[in-house]
C-alpha cells in the first residue's frame, strides 16, 4: 500500500464541507413536499432511464436515478463485486436493511477472463448468474488492462494484453468491451478508456485523451444489450485545462451519464480534491455524475459537495478483510491488543447485525484465528457504514438544501 493510499485510508470520518443539519423534522418536511410535488424527470437517452434532481446544497445534489430494475437514490455508494460477487457477501445480505444496496458493480476484465462469456451467457447474464435482481454497473475493463495485465501493444484501435491469470493473449477494443458488457447484461455500461497514471507526462495524457474520445464515439455506436445505458468517461489527470477540454469533448456525446476517471491513481489528495472542485459541478446537471474508484468517507464527502452523484471503491470491503473497520469515531484497527478485552460493539451507533450481536474482542479473535466468519462480519459492517454515511449526507441535502 502506498503512502498516499495510507493517508487516504486514515481519513475515516472527515467533518466535510457540510453545515449543521436542521434535523429529522426538516428532512420529513422536505420528503413530504418532494413526494407530493409534480417533479420533472430528465429522460436519459436510453429508454427506461431518467434522472430526477430533488434538491441542491451548494453544488451538492440529492436525486433519484430511475432504471428499469429499480430506483437508485443519489448520492449513492456502489459496492464493488469485481468477479460477480461483493467479497464475503450474499445477494440477500446486500439487499437487506440497513445496508440496502441499490446497485453494485461488476468488472468486465475479470469476468471476461473468468468464468468467461460462455458461462455467463449460458446463465442468461450476470444478474441471473449472481442471483442479483437490482441494477448492476459494469466498468469497461480499461483500468484493469492498464494496471494488471502485461500489455503487449496499445494503439489507436485498442490494447493487446496477456491475462494476469494464465498469460493467455487477448485483444480489447471499444467494440469488444461493449460486446462483453452486452453479454453480461449490466444496466449501466462504461466506455472503454485509457487511464494513464497520475504522474504520467503531458504527452501521455494528451494521447490518452484523444484515444478516450475516439473510443467513446465507437462505444456509443456499438450494439448494446436491450435496456443498457452507457456512461462516458472524462480523463485529463490533474491539469485543469486538460480536464475541462476533455469534459467538453465527452459531454458533446449523448451519454446517459458522465464519469470522472483517472483520479486516485497516484496524484496527491490535494490535487484530487482540486480537480473535483473545479470540474464536477460543470458537468451537465440533467445527467448523473460518477466518480470512479474513490474512496474514503472523507473523499465521498468532498465528492458530494463538489456535485458527484455516484461512487464506487473497494476500500470498505478490502479494508474490512485486512482488519480496518470504519466507525463514527474514526477507523478501528481490530488486531490491536487494546481490543482483546473490549466486549463492546465496533460502533455503538451502527445498526448492522455485526454491531448488534458481536463484540470487538470477538472480531479480533476471529481475525487473528483467520476464521472466514471475520471477513463476512467485518465486510457487512463496513458496507453498512458507507451506505449510511452517504444516506446521511443525502438527507442533509434534502433537509437543508434548495428544493428543485
C-alpha positions in Angstrom: 0.0 0.0 0.0 1.4 3.4 -1.0 1.9 6.3 1.4 -0.9 8.1 -0.5 -3.2 5.2 0.0 -2.4 5.0 3.7 -3.1 8.7 4.0 -6.4 8.3 2.2 -7.3 5.3 4.3 -6.6 7.0 7.6 -9.3 9.7 6.9 -12.2 7.7 8.2 -14.7 10.4 9.0 -13.9 13.9 8.0 -16.1 16.8 9.0 -16.5 17.7 5.4 -17.8 20.9 3.8 -21.2 20.5 5.4 -23.2 22.9 7.5 -25.1 21.5 10.6 -28.3 19.8 9.6 -31.7 21.1 10.7 -32.5 17.6 11.8 -35.1 14.8 11.1 -38.1 17.1 11.1 -36.7 19.2 8.3 -36.0 16.0 6.3 -39.5 14.8 6.9 -41.0 18.0 5.6 -38.7 18.0 2.6 -39.6 14.4 1.8 -43.3 15.1 2.1 -43.0 18.0 -0.3 -40.9 16.0 -2.7 -43.1 13.0 -3.0 -46.2 15.2 -3.4 -44.9 17.7 -5.9 -45.1 17.3 -9.7 -41.4 17.0 -10.2 -39.9 16.9 -13.6 -37.7 13.9 -14.6 -35.0 14.3 -17.2 -35.3 11.4 -19.6 -31.9 10.0 -20.4 -31.1 8.9 -24.0 -31.6 5.2 -23.2 -35.4 4.4 -22.9 -36.5 3.5 -19.4 -33.8 5.6 -17.7 -34.3 9.1 -16.2 -32.7 11.3 -13.6 -34.7 13.3 -11.1 -33.0 16.2 -9.3 -34.7 16.8 -5.9 -32.6 19.3 -4.0 -29.3 21.1 -4.0 -27.0 22.4 -1.3 -24.3 24.4 -2.9 -23.0 22.1 -5.6 -24.2 19.0 -3.7 -27.3 17.3 -5.2 -29.9 14.8 -4.0 -31.8 13.0 -6.7 -33.1 9.7 -8.0 -31.7 7.7 -10.9 -34.7 5.7 -12.3 -33.8 2.5 -14.0 -35.9 -0.4 -15.3 -34.6 -2.6 -12.5 -35.3 -0.1 -9.7 -34.8 3.4 -8.4 -31.4 4.5 -7.1 -31.5 7.4 -4.6 -28.5 9.6 -5.2 -25.9 10.3 -4.0 -25.1 6.6 -3.7 -22.2 4.4 -2.9 -22.0 1.2 -5.0 -20.3 -1.9 -3.5 -17.8 -3.5 -5.8 -18.4 -7.0 -7.0 -15.3 -7.5 -9.1 -15.7 -11.2 -10.0 -19.5 -11.3 -9.9 -19.6 -11.2 -6.1 -19.1 -8.5 -3.5 -16.5 -10.4 -1.5 -17.8 -12.2 1.6 -21.4 -11.1 1.0 -24.5 -12.9 -0.3 -27.1 -11.1 -2.5 -29.6 -11.3 0.3 -27.3 -9.6 2.7 -26.6 -6.8 0.2 -30.4 -6.3 -0.4 -31.4 -6.3 3.3 -31.5 -3.3 5.5 -29.8 -1.3 6.9 -27.3 -1.9 4.1 -29.9 -1.9 1.3 -27.5 -1.7 -1.7 -29.5 -0.4 -4.7 -26.7 -1.0 -7.3 -23.5 -3.0 -7.4 -20.5 -3.2 -9.7 -19.2 -6.0 -11.9 -15.8 -6.0 -13.7 -15.6 -6.6 -17.4 -11.9 -7.6 -17.5 -12.2 -10.1 -14.7 -15.5 -11.7 -15.7 -14.3 -12.0 -19.3 -11.2 -13.9 -18.3 -13.0 -16.0 -15.6 -15.5 -17.7 -15.7 -15.8 -16.5 -19.4 -18.6 -15.2 -21.6 -19.8 -18.7 -22.5 -20.6 -19.5 -18.9 -22.3 -16.1 -18.1 -24.1 -16.2 -21.5 -25.5 -19.6 -20.8 -26.8 -18.4 -17.4 -28.7 -15.6 -19.1 -26.4 -12.7 -18.0 -24.7 -11.6 -14.8 -28.0 -10.9 -12.9 -29.1 -14.4 -13.1 -25.6 -15.8 -12.7 -25.1 -13.9 -9.4 -28.8 -14.0 -8.3 -29.0 -10.2 -8.2 -32.2 -8.5 -9.3 -31.2 -4.9 -8.8 -29.1 -2.7 -11.1 -25.5 -3.6 -12.0 -22.9 -1.2 -13.4 -20.0 -2.8 -15.3 -16.7 -1.0 -15.9 -15.2 -1.3 -19.3 -12.1 -3.3 -18.3 -9.8 -0.5 -19.4 -8.4 0.3 -15.9 -7.6 -3.3 -15.2 -5.9 -3.8 -18.6 -3.6 -0.8 -17.9 -3.0 -1.7 -14.3 -3.0 -5.5 -14.0 -2.3 -7.1 -17.4 1.0 -7.4 -19.2 0.4 -5.1 -22.1 2.0 -6.2 -25.4 0.7 -3.4 -27.6 -1.5 -0.3 -27.3 -2.6 1.5 -30.4 -5.4 3.7 -31.6 -7.6 0.7 -32.2 -7.2 -0.9 -28.7 -5.0 -3.0 -26.5 -3.4 -6.4 -26.8 -2.6 -7.8 -23.4 -1.7 -11.0 -21.6 -4.0 -12.3 -18.8 -2.7 -11.9 -15.2 -4.2 -15.4 -14.6 -2.6 -17.6 -17.1 -0.6 -15.4 -19.5 -3.0 -16.0 -22.4 -3.1 -13.3 -25.1 -6.3 -11.2 -25.7 -7.3 -8.1 -27.6 -9.6 -5.5 -26.1 -11.1 -2.7 -28.3 -14.1 -0.4 -27.7 -16.3 -2.8 -29.6 -15.1 -5.9 -27.8 -15.6 -4.2 -24.4 -19.2 -3.3 -25.4 -19.8 -6.9 -26.6 -18.6 -8.3 -23.3 -20.8 -5.8 -21.3 -23.7 -6.7 -23.6 -23.3 -10.4 -22.7 -23.0 -9.5 -19.0 -26.3 -7.6 -19.5 -25.5 -4.8 -17.0 -27.9 -2.0 -16.6 -25.2 0.6 -17.0 -22.1 0.0 -19.2 -19.0 2.2 -19.2 -17.0 3.3 -22.2 -13.6 1.8 -22.9 -11.0 4.4 -22.0 -7.3 4.9 -21.5 -6.4 5.7 -17.9 -2.8 6.9 -17.5 -1.0 7.1 -14.1 -1.4 10.4 -12.3 2.2 11.3 -12.7 2.3 10.5 -16.5 3.9 13.0 -18.8 1.8 15.6 -20.5 2.1 13.9 -23.9 0.9 10.6 -22.4 -2.2 12.4 -21.1 -2.8 14.1 -24.4 -2.7 10.8 -26.3 -5.0 9.1 -23.7 -7.5 12.0 -24.1 -7.5 11.6 -27.9 -8.0 7.9 -27.7 -10.6 8.1 -25.0 -12.7 10.5 -27.0 -12.4 8.4 -30.2 -13.1 5.2 -28.3 -16.2 6.9 -26.6 -17.7 7.6 -30.0 -17.0 4.0 -31.1 -18.6 2.6 -27.9 -21.7 4.8 -28.5 -22.0 3.4 -32.0 -21.6 -0.2 -30.9 -24.5 -2.6 -30.2 -25.7 -2.8 -26.6 -27.9 -5.1 -24.6 -31.6 -4.1 -24.6 -32.2 -1.5 -22.0 -28.5 -0.9 -21.3 -27.4 2.6 -20.5 -23.9 3.9 -21.3 -21.8 6.4 -19.4 -18.8 8.4 -20.9 -15.6 8.8 -19.0 -13.6 12.1 -18.7 -9.8 11.8 -18.3 -7.1 14.5 -18.1 -5.1 13.9 -15.0 -4.6 16.9 -12.7 -4.4 19.6 -15.3 -7.5 21.8 -15.1 -7.3 22.9 -18.7 -7.0 19.4 -20.0 -9.8 18.1 -17.8 -12.1 21.0 -18.9 -11.3 20.4 -22.6 -11.9 16.7 -22.3 -15.2 17.2 -20.4 -16.4 19.4 -23.3 -15.5 16.7 -25.8 -17.2 13.9 -23.9 -20.3 15.8 -22.9 -21.0 16.7 -26.5 -21.7 12.9 -27.0 -25.2 11.7 -25.9 -24.3 9.5 -23.0 -26.7 8.7 -20.1 -24.2 9.9 -17.5 -20.7 11.2 -17.2 -17.9 9.8 -15.1 -14.6 11.3 -13.8 -11.9 8.7 -14.3 -8.2 8.8 -13.6 -8.3 10.1 -10.1 -6.8 8.5 -7.0 -4.2 6.9 -9.3 -1.1 8.3 -7.8 -1.7 12.1 -7.6 -1.8 13.9 -4.3 -5.0 14.2 -2.3 -5.0 17.9 -2.7 -4.9 17.5 -6.5 -7.8 15.0 -6.4 -9.9 17.5 -4.4 -8.9 20.4 -6.6 -10.0 18.7 -9.8 -13.2 17.6 -8.2 -14.0 21.1 -7.1 -13.1 22.6 -10.5 -14.8 20.1 -12.8 -17.6 18.0 -11.2 -20.2 20.8 -10.9 -19.6 21.8 -14.6 -20.9 18.5 -15.9 -24.5 18.5 -17.3 -26.9 19.0 -14.4 -29.6 16.7 -16.0 -27.3 13.7 -16.1 -25.9 11.6 -13.2 -22.2 12.2 -12.4 -20.0 9.4 -11.3 -16.6 9.5 -9.6 -14.8 6.2 -10.3 -12.8 4.3 -7.7 -12.8 6.9 -4.9 -12.5 6.4 -1.9 -12.5 7.2 1.9 -15.6 8.5 3.7 -13.9 11.9 3.6 -13.4 11.5 -0.2 -17.2 10.8 -0.5 -18.0 14.0 1.4 -15.8 16.1 -0.8 -17.1 14.4 -3.9 -20.7 15.0 -2.9 -20.0 18.6 -2.0 -18.5 19.0 -5.5 -21.6 17.7 -7.2 -20.9 14.0 -7.6 -23.9 11.5 -7.5 -22.3 8.1 -7.7 -19.3 6.4 -6.1 -17.6 3.1 -6.0 -14.5 1.8 -4.3 -13.0 -1.4 -2.9 -11.9 0.3 0.3 -14.8 -0.8 2.6 -14.5 -4.4 1.6 -10.7 -4.6 1.3 -10.1 -2.7 4.5 -12.6 -5.0 6.3 -10.7 -8.1 5.3 -7.4 -6.5 6.4 -8.7 -5.6 9.9 -9.7 -2.0 9.4 -13.3 -1.0 10.4 -14.9 2.4 9.9 -16.8 4.0 12.7 -18.3 7.4 13.6 -15.4 7.9 16.0 -12.7 7.0 13.4 -11.1 3.9 12.0 -10.6 0.9 14.2 -7.6 -1.4 13.7 -9.2 -4.6 15.1 -6.0 -6.7 15.5 -4.7 -4.1 18.1 -4.2 -5.5 21.6 -6.4 -2.8 23.0 -9.5 -4.7 21.7 -8.6 -8.0 23.3 -10.9 -7.5 26.3 -13.3 -5.0 24.7 -16.7 -6.5 24.9 -18.5 -3.5 23.3 -19.6 -3.2 19.7 -17.4 -1.9 16.9 -19.7 1.1 16.6 -22.5 1.6 19.1 -24.3 3.9 16.6 -24.3 1.3 13.8 -27.5 -0.9 13.4 -25.8 -3.6 11.4 -26.1 -7.2 12.7 -22.3 -7.3 13.4 -22.5 -4.4 15.8 -25.8 -5.5 17.3 -24.5 -9.0 18.0 -20.7 -9.2 18.3 -18.0 -7.5 20.3 -14.7 -6.1 19.3 -13.0 -8.8 21.3 -14.8 -11.5 19.4 -14.0 -9.9 16.0 -10.3 -9.6 17.0 -10.3 -13.3 17.9 -11.8 -14.3 14.6 -9.3 -12.1 12.7 -6.3 -13.5 14.5 -7.6 -17.0 14.1 -8.1 -16.4 10.4 -11.7 -17.5 10.6 -13.8 -16.9 7.5 -16.6 -15.5 9.6 -14.5 -12.5 10.4 -14.4 -11.3 6.8 -18.2 -11.7 6.5 -19.0 -9.8 9.7 -16.4 -7.0 9.0 -17.5 -6.5 5.4 -21.1 -6.3 6.4 -20.2 -3.6 8.9 -18.0 -1.5 6.6 -20.5 -1.6 3.7 -23.3 -0.6 6.1 -21.2 2.3 7.4 -20.6 3.6 3.9 -24.3 3.2 2.9 -25.5 5.1 6.0 -22.8 7.7 5.7 -23.9 8.6 2.1 -27.6 8.4 3.1 -27.0 10.9 6.0 -25.4 13.3 3.6 -28.3 12.9 1.2 -30.8 13.6 4.0 -28.9 16.7 4.9 -29.1 18.0 1.3 -32.9 17.3 1.3 -33.3 19.0 4.8 -31.1 22.0 4.4 -30.9 22.5 0.6 -33.0 24.2 -2.0 -35.7 22.0 -3.4 -35.6 21.6 -7.2 
